[in-house]
Amino acid sequence: ISNNYRDACENRRRSFTKHELEKETDRKHSNFGKVPMYLLEKKKTAQREQEAKLARELNGEIPEGMVVMDGMERLRTLETLQKEAGATQKLMDSMPLRIETDGQKRRMKKLEDALKEQNAAVEIFSRDRVLIYQD
């Protein structure tokens, strides 16, 4: 045991030279710094799927059970959604700066959720082509 203790103390006190440290850092595996193959393949697969989806949309393919919304109807819906989002924003602006009561917190949360939903709908209806489910 005393020999092990002495060896451990000697090794602990010994500091590496600059040359030895450089040698240690050079001992890296051959693929060090390279992207793994499975990640490259996953990236290629995702890119192919994205291209296929874009090609389907450009070719005008419409999924089964859906139809393209009329342009005028889409614009009217978009205008209505923008008005509703503006009204919701006004209600949020009229709320007090310091929200203290539970009722105020619930109301603010409800308004925030409604505004998020309305903004998402505005984003969808801002596209040139909107697909809706067929009745």
C-alpha positions as CSV (number, residue, x, y, z in Angstrom):
1,I,0.0,0.0,0.0
2,S,2.8,2.4,0.8
3,N,4.3,1.8,-2.6
4,N,1.0,2.7,-4.3
5,Y,0.7,5.8,-2.2
6,R,4.2,6.9,-3.1
7,D,3.6,6.3,-6.8
8,A,0.3,8.2,-6.7
9,C,1.9,11.1,-5.0
10,E,4.8,11.2,-7.5
11,N,2.4,11.0,-10.4
12,R,0.2,13.7,-9.0
13,R,3.1,16.1,-8.5
14,R,4.5,15.5,-12.0
15,S,3.3,18.1,-14.5
16,F,3.2,17.5,-18.2
17,T,5.5,19.3,-20.6
18,K,4.1,21.2,-23.5
19,H,5.2,18.5,-25.9
20,E,3.4,15.8,-23.9
21,L,0.2,17.9,-23.8
22,E,0.3,18.4,-27.5
23,K,0.8,14.6,-28.0
24,E,-2.2,13.9,-25.8
25,T,-4.4,16.2,-27.8
26,D,-3.3,14.7,-31.1
27,R,-4.6,11.3,-30.0
28,K,-8.1,11.8,-31.4
29,H,-10.1,9.2,-33.4
30,S,-10.1,9.5,-37.2
31,N,-13.6,10.8,-37.4
32,F,-13.1,13.5,-34.9
33,G,-15.0,16.7,-35.9
34,K,-17.0,14.9,-38.7
35,V,-20.8,14.7,-38.8
36,P,-22.0,11.1,-38.3
37,M,-23.4,9.3,-41.3
38,Y,-26.8,8.7,-39.7
39,L,-27.3,12.4,-39.2
40,L,-26.4,13.1,-42.8
41,E,-28.9,10.5,-44.0
42,K,-31.6,11.9,-41.8
43,K,-31.0,15.3,-43.2
44,K,-31.2,14.1,-46.8
45,T,-34.4,12.2,-46.0
46,A,-36.0,15.3,-44.5
47,Q,-34.9,17.4,-47.4
48,R,-36.4,14.9,-49.9
49,E,-39.7,14.8,-48.0
50,Q,-39.8,18.7,-48.0
51,E,-39.1,18.8,-51.7
52,A,-41.9,16.2,-52.4
53,K,-44.3,18.2,-50.3
54,L,-43.5,21.4,-52.1
55,A,-43.8,19.7,-55.5
56,R,-47.2,18.3,-54.6
57,E,-48.3,21.8,-53.6
58,L,-47.0,23.4,-56.7
59,N,-48.6,20.7,-58.9
60,G,-51.9,21.7,-57.4
61,E,-52.5,18.3,-55.7
62,I,-55.4,18.6,-53.3
63,P,-55.7,16.0,-50.5
64,E,-58.8,13.9,-50.6
65,G,-61.8,15.5,-48.8
66,M,-60.5,19.1,-49.2
67,V,-61.2,21.9,-51.6
68,V,-59.5,25.2,-52.4
69,M,-61.2,28.2,-50.8
70,D,-62.6,30.9,-53.2
71,G,-60.3,33.9,-53.3
72,M,-63.0,36.5,-52.4
73,E,-64.2,34.3,-49.5
74,R,-60.6,33.9,-48.3
75,L,-60.1,37.7,-48.4
76,R,-63.4,38.4,-46.5
77,T,-62.4,35.8,-43.9
78,L,-58.9,37.3,-43.6
79,E,-60.4,40.8,-43.1
80,T,-62.8,39.5,-40.4
81,L,-59.9,37.7,-38.6
82,Q,-57.8,40.8,-38.7
83,K,-60.6,42.9,-37.2
84,E,-61.1,40.4,-34.4
85,A,-57.4,40.3,-33.7
86,G,-57.4,44.1,-33.5
87,A,-60.4,44.1,-31.1
88,T,-58.7,41.5,-28.9
89,Q,-55.5,43.5,-28.8
90,K,-57.6,46.6,-27.7
91,L,-59.1,44.6,-24.9
92,M,-55.6,43.5,-23.8
93,D,-54.4,47.0,-24.0
94,S,-57.3,48.2,-21.8
95,M,-56.2,45.7,-19.0
96,P,-54.4,47.2,-16.1
97,L,-50.6,47.0,-16.2
98,R,-50.4,45.3,-12.8
99,I,-52.6,42.2,-12.9
100,E,-53.2,41.2,-9.3
101,T,-56.4,39.3,-8.9
102,D,-57.1,35.8,-10.1
103,G,-60.0,37.1,-12.3
104,Q,-57.7,39.5,-14.1
105,K,-55.1,36.8,-14.6
106,R,-57.7,34.4,-16.1
107,R,-59.0,37.2,-18.3
108,M,-55.5,38.1,-19.5
109,K,-54.7,34.4,-20.2
110,K,-58.0,34.0,-22.1
111,L,-57.2,37.1,-24.2
112,E,-53.6,36.0,-24.9
113,D,-54.8,32.5,-26.1
114,A,-57.5,34.1,-28.3
115,L,-54.9,36.5,-29.8
116,K,-52.5,33.6,-30.5
117,E,-55.2,31.6,-32.2
118,Q,-56.4,34.6,-34.3
119,N,-52.8,35.4,-35.4
120,A,-52.3,31.8,-36.5
121,A,-55.6,32.0,-38.5
122,V,-54.5,35.3,-40.1
123,E,-51.2,33.7,-41.1
124,I,-53.1,30.7,-42.7
125,F,-55.6,32.9,-44.6
126,S,-52.8,35.2,-45.8
127,R,-51.6,32.5,-48.1
128,D,-52.6,32.6,-51.8
129,R,-54.2,29.2,-51.6
130,V,-56.2,27.9,-48.6
131,L,-57.5,24.4,-48.4
132,I,-60.7,23.7,-46.4
133,Y,-62.5,20.5,-45.6
134,Q,-65.3,19.7,-48.0
135,D,-68.7,19.4,-46.4
